[in-house]
């Protein structure tokens, strides 16, 4: 049987661990909301860019801007995979790595032919172990305000790929948060080639104001700038969603850990009380025995 001191050390360690879990749970709960706000703001921005592309393409044949979406020969597909830098978030990274591998296999491409950008050291390690070569590993933005800097780094890398002959298709792979932010679903969103027909189909919807706005600059120049904003907002939304899903997964993991710790604490507390009672009983017996020995000796 363990000594009272050993049981007390276990109890103290579990209590310290419970405090850490509570702190992490509170941080995750607070972080989820900031990324939710970022995703909501980006959804409005996306709608604005979408309408701009619709207005720019209105009245023009797709062939006029087909060069922007033209498929180029490439050694293999490009992937941008969003994971995490830290653990304690369940199977968050394992799920997104599995989804990325399944996506590549669905394209009938070999894993070693892909060019991969990973956001998050843990995701990068998982991708490498599965045979997907990670060209560059970026840090996960620590807050919603840092998403812009991460997206700019990714856009620069996409420009570099294009200058090297073009890497198409390019897919964003990330975990999308579901309701109540304690679960997620891995998704793969096509970034390139661009489906310009989708923006043309907006003509079937009523314009939100009285009339479609016009423009005076050349259509190709306007489209180039709008598409740059389109790339930015799509990648930024993926980053914000991934961060919200990560913290939601960590929150769920911490809730489960908190419950397990509570059960274990109850068990160890009862064990500590029994051990303490045994010590007290033993000391009382020693006192009684000593008293009887003294009294009998008198």
ROKOL-621843 format. One record per residue (C-alpha): z, x, y; residue in three letters; residue number from 1. Coordinates in Angstrom, 3 decimals, always signed. Each point is the difference from the previous one (the first is absolute). Example, Ala and Ser with C-alpha at 12.3 -4.5 7.8 and 13.67 -1.06 7.14 Angstrom:
<w +7.800 u +12.300 v -4.500 r Ala k 1>
<w -0.660 u +1.370 v +3.440 r Ser k 2>
END
This chain:
<w +0.000 u +0.000 v +0.000 r Unk k 1>
<w -0.847 u +1.271 v +3.484 r Unk k 2>
<w +2.836 u +1.100 v +2.236 r Unk k 3>
<w +1.012 u -1.896 v +3.124 r Unk k 4>
<w -1.442 u +2.786 v +2.167 r Unk k 5>
<w -3.381 u -0.146 v -1.751 r Unk k 6>
<w -0.210 u -3.770 v +0.363 r Unk k 7>
<w +0.996 u +0.286 v +3.669 r Unk k 8>
<w -2.819 u +2.500 v +0.610 r Unk k 9>
<w -2.496 u -2.389 v -1.604 r Unk k 10>
<w +1.260 u -2.866 v +2.131 r Unk k 11>
<w -0.235 u +2.058 v +3.200 r Unk k 12>
<w -3.522 u +1.164 v -0.863 r Unk k 13>
<w -1.189 u -3.545 v -0.681 r Unk k 14>
<w +1.489 u -1.227 v +3.269 r Unk k 15>
<w -1.798 u +2.772 v +1.917 r Unk k 16>
<w -3.256 u -0.848 v -1.786 r Unk k 17>
<w +0.471 u -3.684 v +0.861 r Unk k 18>
<w +0.346 u +0.905 v +3.685 r Unk k 19>
<w -3.246 u +2.025 v -0.160 r Unk k 20>
<w -1.823 u -2.886 v -1.694 r Unk k 21>
<w +1.238 u -2.433 v +2.648 r Unk k 22>
<w -1.190 u +2.316 v +2.774 r Unk k 23>
<w -3.447 u +0.424 v -1.572 r Unk k 24>
<w -0.276 u -3.751 v -0.533 r Unk k 25>
<w +0.794 u -0.638 v +3.663 r Unk k 26>
<w -2.527 u +2.628 v +1.158 r Unk k 27>
<w -2.732 u -1.464 v -2.206 r Unk k 28>
<w +0.715 u -3.539 v +1.204 r Unk k 29>
<w -0.237 u +1.164 v +3.626 r Unk k 30>
<w -3.161 u +2.049 v -0.626 r Unk k 31>
<w -1.856 u -2.873 v -1.652 r Unk k 32>
<w +0.106 u -2.047 v +3.171 r Unk k 33>
<w -1.536 u +2.691 v +2.225 r Unk k 34>
<w -2.945 u +0.408 v -2.373 r Unk k 35>
<w -0.400 u -3.777 v -0.216 r Unk k 36>
<w -0.273 u -0.125 v +3.801 r Unk k 37>
<w -2.544 u +2.835 v -0.100 r Unk k 38>
<w -2.085 u -1.816 v -2.639 r Unk k 39>
<w +0.102 u -3.240 v +2.017 r Unk k 40>
<w -1.136 u +1.777 v +3.164 r Unk k 41>
<w -2.769 u +1.772 v -1.900 r Unk k 42>
<w -1.180 u -3.327 v -1.451 r Unk k 43>
<w -0.567 u -1.279 v +3.551 r Unk k 44>
<w -1.766 u +3.246 v +0.914 r Unk k 45>
<w -2.157 u -0.261 v -3.121 r Unk k 46>
<w -1.061 u -3.504 v +0.990 r Unk k 47>
<w -1.015 u +1.282 v +3.435 r Unk k 48>
<w -2.099 u +2.815 v -1.486 r Unk k 49>
<w -1.509 u -2.419 v -2.516 r Unk k 50>
<w -1.104 u -2.346 v +2.777 r Unk k 51>
<w -1.394 u +2.963 v +1.951 r Unk k 52>
<w -2.131 u +1.026 v -2.973 r Unk k 53>
<w -1.125 u -3.583 v -0.422 r Unk k 54>
<w -1.081 u -0.152 v +3.659 r Unk k 55>
<w -1.774 u +3.375 v -0.242 r Unk k 56>
<w -1.893 u -1.009 v -3.135 r Unk k 57>
<w -0.828 u -3.484 v +1.240 r Unk k 58>
<w -3.727 u -0.477 v +0.358 r Unk k 59>
<w -0.807 u +3.321 v -1.666 r Unk k 60>
<w -1.338 u +0.512 v -3.493 r Unk k 61>
<w +2.110 u +1.988 v -2.391 r Unk k 62>
<w -2.829 u +2.501 v -0.344 r Unk k 63>
<w +0.512 u +0.975 v +3.641 r Unk k 64>
<w +3.384 u +1.490 v -0.788 r Unk k 65>
<w -0.360 u +0.684 v -3.713 r Unk k 66>
<w +0.253 u +3.744 v +0.606 r Unk k 67>
<w +3.687 u -0.442 v +0.812 r Unk k 68>
<w +0.640 u -1.314 v -3.488 r Unk k 69>
<w -2.630 u +1.945 v -1.896 r Unk k 70>
<w +1.168 u +1.406 v -3.288 r Unk k 71>
<w -0.333 u +3.762 v -0.275 r Unk k 72>
<w -0.193 u +2.116 v -3.087 r Unk k 73>
<w +3.352 u +1.489 v -0.807 r Unk k 74>
<w +1.691 u +1.977 v -2.726 r Unk k 75>
<w +2.495 u -2.781 v -0.574 r Unk k 76>
<w +2.052 u -2.737 v +1.651 r Unk k 77>
<w +2.655 u +0.616 v +2.603 r Unk k 78>
<w +3.511 u -1.425 v -0.244 r Unk k 79>
<w +2.774 u -0.301 v +2.550 r Unk k 80>
<w +3.198 u -0.719 v -1.945 r Unk k 81>
<w +3.212 u -1.077 v +1.707 r Unk k 82>
<w +3.261 u +0.859 v -1.764 r Unk k 83>
<w +3.396 u +1.331 v +1.035 r Unk k 84>
<w +1.705 u +3.293 v +0.734 r Unk k 85>
<w +3.349 u -1.141 v -1.400 r Unk k 86>
<w +1.167 u -1.584 v -3.214 r Unk k 87>
<w +2.511 u -2.742 v -0.823 r Unk k 88>
<w -2.684 u -2.654 v +0.441 r Unk k 89>
<w -0.584 u -1.092 v -3.585 r Unk k 90>
<w -3.511 u +0.416 v -1.390 r Unk k 91>
<w -1.588 u -0.042 v +3.444 r Unk k 92>
<w -1.871 u +3.310 v -0.400 r Unk k 93>
<w -0.714 u -0.378 v -3.715 r Unk k 94>
<w -1.623 u -3.404 v +0.569 r Unk k 95>
<w -2.249 u +1.196 v +2.807 r Unk k 96>
<w -1.066 u +3.095 v -1.970 r Unk k 97>
<w -0.875 u -2.154 v -3.017 r Unk k 98>
<w -1.977 u -2.361 v +2.239 r Unk k 99>
<w -1.924 u +2.891 v +1.575 r Unk k 100>
<w -0.904 u +1.414 v -3.417 r Unk k 101>
<w -1.105 u -3.442 v -1.270 r Unk k 102>
<w -2.102 u -0.494 v +3.139 r Unk k 103>
<w -1.852 u +3.289 v -0.502 r Unk k 104>
<w -0.637 u -0.787 v -3.655 r Unk k 105>
<w -1.360 u -3.388 v +1.065 r Unk k 106>
<w -2.563 u +1.836 v +2.136 r Unk k 107>
<w -1.191 u +1.920 v -3.075 r Unk k 108>
<w +0.885 u +3.233 v +1.769 r Unk k 109>
<w +1.744 u +3.038 v -1.389 r Unk k 110>
<w +3.456 u +0.676 v +1.422 r Unk k 111>
<w -0.776 u +3.627 v +0.825 r Unk k 112>
<w -3.011 u -1.083 v +2.114 r Unk k 113>
<w +2.133 u -1.969 v +2.447 r Unk k 114>
<w +1.185 u +1.209 v +3.363 r Unk k 115>
<w +3.485 u -1.265 v +0.647 r Unk k 116>
<w +2.245 u -0.139 v +3.032 r Unk k 117>
<w +3.615 u -0.829 v -0.830 r Unk k 118>
<w +2.650 u -1.256 v +2.388 r Unk k 119>
<w +3.322 u +0.896 v -1.569 r Unk k 120>
<w +1.021 u +3.012 v -2.095 r Unk k 121>
<w +1.103 u -2.082 v -2.988 r Unk k 122>
<w -3.304 u -1.857 v -0.155 r Unk k 123>
<w -1.868 u +3.309 v +0.300 r Unk k 124>
<w +1.929 u +1.457 v -2.923 r Unk k 125>
<w -0.698 u -3.056 v -2.127 r Unk k 126>
<w -3.715 u +0.078 v +0.807 r Unk k 127>
<w -0.268 u +3.688 v -0.883 r Unk k 128>
<w +1.777 u -0.564 v -3.307 r Unk k 129>
<w -2.536 u -2.733 v -0.859 r Unk k 130>
<w -2.945 u +2.303 v +0.684 r Unk k 131>
<w -0.926 u -1.179 v +3.501 r Unk k 132>
<w -0.341 u +3.067 v +2.258 r Unk k 133>
<w +1.806 u -0.512 v +3.304 r Unk k 134>
<w -1.931 u +1.632 v +2.800 r Unk k 135>
<w +2.740 u -0.463 v +2.586 r Unk k 136>
<w +3.539 u -1.375 v -0.090 r Unk k 137>
<w +1.272 u -1.563 v +3.234 r Unk k 138>
<w +3.578 u -0.955 v +0.769 r Unk k 139>
<w +0.905 u -3.683 v +0.100 r Unk k 140>
<w +0.600 u -1.085 v +3.627 r Unk k 141>
<w +3.737 u -0.309 v +0.538 r Unk k 142>
<w -0.320 u -2.996 v +2.293 r Unk k 143>
<w -2.513 u -2.595 v +1.151 r Unk k 144>
<w -0.589 u +2.019 v +3.170 r Unk k 145>
<w -1.294 u +2.937 v -2.066 r Unk k 146>
<w -2.640 u -1.969 v -1.884 r Unk k 147>
<w -2.578 u +0.713 v +2.708 r Unk k 148>
<w +0.311 u +3.772 v -0.454 r Unk k 149>
<w -0.439 u -0.324 v -3.771 r Unk k 150>
<w -3.073 u -2.217 v +0.407 r Unk k 151>
<w -1.555 u +2.459 v +2.438 r Unk k 152>
<w +0.414 u +2.789 v -2.566 r Unk k 153>
<w -1.716 u -2.158 v -2.623 r Unk k 154>
<w -2.872 u -0.865 v +2.350 r Unk k 155>
<w -0.562 u +3.681 v +0.702 r Unk k 156>
<w -0.155 u +0.631 v -3.735 r Unk k 157>
<w -2.523 u -2.820 v -0.447 r Unk k 158>
<w -2.138 u +1.568 v +2.752 r Unk k 159>
<w +0.183 u +3.296 v -1.863 r Unk k 160>
<w -1.156 u -1.678 v -3.210 r Unk k 161>
<w -2.897 u -1.632 v +1.827 r Unk k 162>
<w -1.082 u +3.317 v +1.520 r Unk k 163>
<w -0.006 u +1.509 v -3.475 r Unk k 164>
<w -2.569 u -2.535 v -1.187 r Unk k 165>
<w +1.995 u -3.215 v -0.266 r Unk k 166>
<w +2.454 u -1.173 v -2.601 r Unk k 167>
<w -0.641 u -3.606 v -0.958 r Unk k 168>
<w +1.540 u -2.261 v -1.005 r Unk k 169>
<w +3.375 u +0.596 v +1.655 r Unk k 170>
<w +2.867 u -2.204 v -1.138 r Unk k 171>
<w +3.527 u -0.509 v +1.303 r Unk k 172>
<w +2.517 u -0.369 v -2.827 r Unk k 173>
<w +3.466 u -1.230 v +0.941 r Unk k 174>
<w +2.789 u -2.406 v -0.919 r Unk k 175>
<w -0.169 u -3.280 v +1.893 r Unk k 176>
<w +3.385 u -1.720 v +0.565 r Unk k 177>
<w +0.445 u -3.484 v -1.392 r Unk k 178>
<w +2.309 u -2.776 v +1.133 r Unk k 179>
<w +3.604 u +0.918 v +0.869 r Unk k 180>
<w -1.039 u +3.683 v +0.003 r Unk k 181>
<w +1.743 u +0.813 v -3.280 r Unk k 182>
<w -3.192 u +0.197 v -2.034 r Unk k 183>
<w -3.522 u +1.303 v +0.535 r Unk k 184>
<w -3.480 u +0.010 v -1.461 r Unk k 185>
<w -2.240 u +3.086 v -0.238 r Unk k 186>
<w -3.333 u -0.621 v +1.742 r Unk k 187>
<w -3.219 u +1.919 v +0.584 r Unk k 188>
<w -1.825 u -0.745 v +3.281 r Unk k 189>
<w -3.528 u +1.257 v +0.572 r Unk k 190>
<w -0.318 u +1.926 v +3.244 r Unk k 191>
<w -3.535 u +1.323 v -0.534 r Unk k 192>
<w -2.761 u -1.052 v -0.293 r Unk k 193>
<w +0.507 u -2.619 v +2.711 r Unk k 194>
<w -0.933 u -3.563 v -0.854 r Unk k 195>
<w -1.720 u -0.941 v +3.253 r Unk k 196>
<w -1.173 u -3.269 v -1.530 r Unk k 197>
<w +3.619 u -1.169 v +0.052 r Unk k 198>
<w +0.121 u +0.220 v +3.787 r Unk k 199>
<w -3.323 u -1.793 v +0.275 r Unk k 200>
<w +1.460 u -2.850 v -2.047 r Unk k 201>
<w +2.500 u -0.621 v +2.803 r Unk k 202>
<w -2.832 u -1.814 v +1.749 r Unk k 203>
<w +0.850 u -2.953 v -2.203 r Unk k 204>
<w +3.426 u -0.222 v +1.659 r Unk k 205>
<w +0.508 u -1.437 v +3.509 r Unk k 206>
<w +0.537 u +2.636 v +2.693 r Unk k 207>
<w +3.639 u -0.133 v +1.228 r Unk k 208>
<w -1.008 u -0.281 v +3.688 r Unk k 209>
<w -2.705 u -1.888 v +1.909 r Unk k 210>
<w -2.748 u +2.544 v -0.519 r Unk k 211>
<w -0.814 u +3.196 v -1.868 r Unk k 212>
<w +0.457 u +3.035 v +2.295 r Unk k 213>
<w -2.984 u +2.144 v +0.848 r Unk k 214>
<w -0.314 u +3.770 v +0.374 r Unk k 215>
<w -2.127 u +2.378 v +2.046 r Unk k 216>
<w +0.335 u +3.284 v -1.904 r Unk k 217>
<w -2.344 u +0.806 v -2.867 r Unk k 218>
<w +0.756 u -1.810 v -3.227 r Unk k 219>
<w +0.246 u +3.159 v -2.196 r Unk k 220>
<w +2.460 u +1.624 v +2.430 r Unk k 221>
<w +2.123 u -3.154 v +0.140 r Unk k 222>
<w -0.043 u -0.369 v -3.777 r Unk k 223>
<w +0.996 u +3.619 v -0.479 r Unk k 224>
<w +3.055 u -0.453 v +2.228 r Unk k 225>
<w +0.959 u -3.325 v -1.557 r Unk k 226>
<w -0.318 u +1.403 v -3.497 r Unk k 227>
<w +2.230 u +2.896 v +0.978 r Unk k 228>
<w +2.631 u -2.551 v +1.032 r Unk k 229>
<w -0.667 u -1.916 v -3.204 r Unk k 230>
<w +0.720 u +3.079 v -2.116 r Unk k 231>
<w +3.142 u +0.661 v +2.007 r Unk k 232>
<w +1.464 u -3.483 v -0.371 r Unk k 233>
<w -0.834 u -0.339 v -3.715 r Unk k 234>
<w +1.659 u +3.334 v -0.833 r Unk k 235>
<w +2.969 u -0.738 v +2.282 r Unk k 236>
<w +0.560 u -3.376 v -1.666 r Unk k 237>
<w -0.075 u +1.633 v -3.421 r Unk k 238>
<w +2.566 u +2.555 v +1.161 r Unk k 239>
<w +2.308 u -2.650 v +1.492 r Unk k 240>
<w -0.277 u -2.189 v -3.102 r Unk k 241>
<w +0.719 u +2.958 v -2.268 r Unk k 242>
<w +3.089 u +0.935 v +1.991 r Unk k 243>
<w +1.291 u -3.575 v -0.046 r Unk k 244>
<w -0.590 u -0.147 v -3.770 r Unk k 245>
<w +1.756 u +3.351 v -0.509 r Unk k 246>
<w +3.124 u -1.094 v +1.834 r Unk k 247>
<w -0.113 u -3.369 v -1.737 r Unk k 248>
<w -0.153 u +1.735 v -3.369 r Unk k 249>
<w +2.846 u +2.299 v +1.005 r Unk k 250>
<w +2.028 u -2.996 v +1.192 r Unk k 251>
<w -0.486 u -1.720 v -3.370 r Unk k 252>
<w +0.951 u +3.224 v -1.812 r Unk k 253>
<w +3.136 u +0.380 v +2.118 r Unk k 254>
<w +0.968 u -3.625 v -0.600 r Unk k 255>
<w -0.282 u +0.555 v -3.747 r Unk k 256>
<w +1.933 u +3.277 v +0.292 r Unk k 257>
<w +2.699 u -1.709 v +2.056 r Unk k 258>
<w +0.456 u -2.652 v -2.676 r Unk k 259>
<w +0.193 u +2.608 v -2.769 r Unk k 260>
<w +2.484 u +2.038 v +2.021 r Unk k 261>
<w +2.154 u -3.074 v +0.631 r Unk k 262>
<w +0.149 u -0.674 v -3.748 r Unk k 263>
<w +0.768 u +3.635 v -0.752 r Unk k 264>
<w +2.663 u +0.126 v +2.733 r Unk k 265>
<w +1.733 u -3.038 v -1.456 r Unk k 266>
<w +0.002 u +1.686 v -3.410 r Unk k 267>
<w +1.302 u +3.337 v +1.295 r Unk k 268>
<w +2.576 u -1.718 v +2.231 r Unk k 269>
<w +1.447 u -1.819 v -3.029 r Unk k 270>
<w -0.038 u +3.266 v -1.943 r Unk k 271>
<w +1.766 u +1.765 v +2.897 r Unk k 272>
<w +2.652 u -2.700 v +0.176 r Unk k 273>
<w +0.641 u +0.222 v -3.742 r Unk k 274>
<w +0.203 u +3.793 v +0.169 r Unk k 275>
<w +2.346 u -0.207 v +2.986 r Unk k 276>
<w +2.154 u -2.558 v -1.800 r Unk k 277>
<w +0.144 u +2.260 v -3.050 r Unk k 278>
<w +1.144 u +2.902 v +2.205 r Unk k 279>
<w +2.655 u -2.155 v +1.691 r Unk k 280>
<w +1.188 u -1.319 v -3.381 r Unk k 281>
<w +0.157 u +3.525 v -1.386 r Unk k 282>
<w +2.035 u +1.181 v +3.008 r Unk k 283>
<w +2.392 u -2.936 v -0.331 r Unk k 284>
<w +0.481 u +0.726 v -3.687 r Unk k 285>
<w +0.750 u +3.617 v +0.851 r Unk k 286>
<w +2.599 u -1.134 v +2.560 r Unk k 287>
<w +1.597 u -2.430 v -2.479 r Unk k 288>
<w +0.004 u +2.603 v -2.746 r Unk k 289>
<w +1.571 u +2.527 v +2.329 r Unk k 290>
<w +2.627 u -2.491 v +1.130 r Unk k 291>
<w +0.846 u -0.886 v -3.602 r Unk k 292>
<w +0.230 u +3.660 v -0.907 r Unk k 293>
<w +2.353 u +0.686 v +2.901 r Unk k 294>
<w +2.091 u -3.087 v -0.691 r Unk k 295>
<w +0.230 u +0.674 v -3.722 r Unk k 296>
<w +0.936 u +3.592 v +0.652 r Unk k 297>
<w +2.876 u -1.089 v +2.276 r Unk k 298>
END
